[in-house]
Amino acid sequence: MSGKRALVIVDVQNDFCEGGSLAVAGGAAVASAITEYLASPHRPRYAAVVATADRHVDPGTHFSESPDFVDSWPPHCVVGTPGTEFHPDLDLSSVQAVFGKGAFAAAYSGFEGSSEDGDTLSDWLQDHGIDAVDVVGIATDHCVRATAMDAVREGFDTRVLLDYTAAVSPETVRTALGAMQDVGVTLVGSSAVPMPRRPAGRPRGGR
C-alpha cells in the first residue's frame, strides 16, 4: 500500500445548487466549504484531486416530465447549458481531471464516468498510485453514496467527509449512510439535510 489518498469532488454543479433545476438545499454552501477545505493548511495532503460531473445528452428515462424522484428526475445538467457547469464558488484550480457521466443513460457513480482522455475514474486513480479516497459533494444520498460505495468495490479505502456534502432529505440520507457503512465506507462528520417543513399555520416558536 502506497498510502496515497485522493479527494473526489462529486457533482458540485449549478443544477444541483440553489437556483438549479434539481437543486439541493445547501449545495452552494458545499461549493464554498470545499473551496475553503482545499485552501486549509490542516487538511490531508492529497496526492490527487479530481471531480465528477453529470453531463447528460439524452439519458432516456432518467429524465421525465413527471419524475418520481427515485428513478426519474427533471431534466438537469444537460450538455451545453449553464446547469452543467461547476458552481462558481468551487475552486477548480486543484482539480487534475474531470470525469463526466450519464450522457446517454442514468449514472450516479463517478466510477461510471470517464475523462476527456477516455480514462475511467478507477483506472486514473490506479495509474496515479492512489489507494484511498475522500469523497465530498452532492448529493449525499445519491451520487456521493453511489461513488463512495463503488470506490470500496474497486478496492479503495474510502471515507465520506459529510461536512462537505449536502443531502436531499433526512429519510433518504439515513438509508444512504447505513448502506455506505454496510460496505465499509468510513463516515466522517455529519451530513447537511433540509429541515422538515412545518404544517401550515403551525407557530414557529423561539425566534
Secondary structure, DSSP 8 states (H G I E B T S, - for coil): ----EEEEEE--BGGGSTTSTT--TTHHHHHHHHHHHHH-TTS---SEEEEEEE-BS--GGGB-SS--SSS-B---SBTTSGGGSB-TTS--TT--EEEEE-SSS---SGGG-B-TTS-BHHHHHHHTT--EEEEEEE-IIIIIHHHHHHHHHTT-EEEEEEEEEE-S-HHHHHHHHHHHHHHT-EEES--B-------TT------
